[in-house]
Amino acid sequence: MELGIGMFGDLAFDQATGKYRDAGVKIREILDQVKLMDEVGIDVFAMGEHHRPDYAVSSPEIVLAAAASITKNIKLASGVTVLSSSEPVKVYEDFSTLDLISDGRAEIFVGRGSFIESFPLYGYSLNDYEELFDEKLELLLKINSEENVTWSGKLRAPMQNQTVYPRAKNDGKLSIWRAVGGTPQSVLSAAKLGMPLVVAIIGGMPIQFKNLIEFYKQEYQKGGHDVSKMQIAIHSHTLVSDDQSVIEAYFHKYKSQADRVGASRGWAPYTKMQYDGGRSKDGALFIGSPAEVADKIAYMKEIFGITRFIGHMDMGDPDHDVMMKSIELFGEKVKPEIQNL
């Protein structure tokens, strides 16, 4: 089973200055952290895309390209590319270029994203929310699988016998995963297309997603796809520390970001009871000692049969030294416990 780390580039808000911390500093910290991930044997790094003041990264492919130049083995993925408001030709071009820079380590996680800022920013209508994604996914998969593309849709100009360059290393084919938040229709679409699946489990109890993942497996097999090639990942909030005081203190940073996002969605303020409940065996937070985190990942393997776990590790912008220690423990203590599952 592969072990990965995901980030959104969260920026802490300084109440004294009334400003978010410097995005350039954060991005340089991320690159230091990815370099360490590579050194301690983490399998995958996934960088998210956001267009908001509280996140540092709007172009994950740029950060991933920088990471490619300072790493040797780690796979480099978007987590996610908001495909509905992206141009599929450019997405393929960017990631095939990253693939060549990294000698075949690029991956794309495509999804609708959990925020909508990119739609007005890039001139798209939310009235076309569903159709934009479906049409653009169809085109991206066609570009990925065929050298000469002829395609037409409703929301983009057609392509007539055109080739997108450069081609990725593996006969032009990139690994493209479908990232979902729990919508059955999205899971069904991924299964029918035979796409690898990433399920974001960031609240409640993971066991609640069991039926959804079983549904994916059944529909994947019904679609005639090779079950031996089926890949399923989950993506959950994670922090590893062997110091209980660090785990306790992290609640405040976690709450700060949860409340900032939640305020725009009508959520109640995040509580310590939720944090502690999430950290329990049945909760969705992988926050604790190396042994606690390893045990929970092993439990996810048991109930879901996952082939990859991605720990989302910068929720609330933990301090750089805390992040570096968490990454070190994730690679050196957690990975050995789960790699043979």
Salt bridges, closest charged atoms under 4 A:
GLU2 OE2 - LYS75 NZ 2.66
GLU2 OE1 - ARG308 NH2 2.75
GLU29 OE1 - ARG21 NH2 2.59
ASP32 OD2 - HIS320 NE2 3.95
GLU39 OE2 - LYS35 NZ 2.84
ASP43 OD1 - LYS335 NZ 3.29
GLU49 OE2 - HIS51 NE2 2.75
ASP54 OD1 - ARG52 NE 2.96
ASP54 OD2 - ARG260 NE 3.65
GLU87 OE2 - ARG156 NE 3.10
ASP94 OD1 - LYS90 NZ 2.63
ASP103 OD1 - LYS169 NZ 2.44
GLU107 OE1 - ARG308 NH1 2.89
GLU117 OE2 - ARG52 NH1 3.03
GLU130 OE1 - ARG112 NH2 2.81
GLU131 OE2 - LYS154 NZ 3.81
ASP134 OD1 - ARG112 NH2 3.62
GLU146 OE2 - LYS142 NZ 3.21
GLU214 OE2 - LYS210 NZ 3.95
GLU214 OE2 - LYS217 NZ 3.38
GLU219 OE2 - LYS222 NZ 3.33
GLU248 OE1 - LYS272 NZ 3.05
ASP259 OD2 - LYS255 NZ 2.75
ASP276 OD1 - LYS272 NZ 2.97
GLU292 OE1 - ARG279 NH2 3.59
ASP314 OD2 - LYS26 NZ 3.73
ASP314 OD1 - HIS312 NE2 3.32
ASP317 OD2 - ARG21 NE 2.50
ASP317 OD1 - LYS26 NZ 2.95
ASP319 OD1 - LYS253 NZ 3.62
GLU328 OE2 - LYS325 NZ 3.35
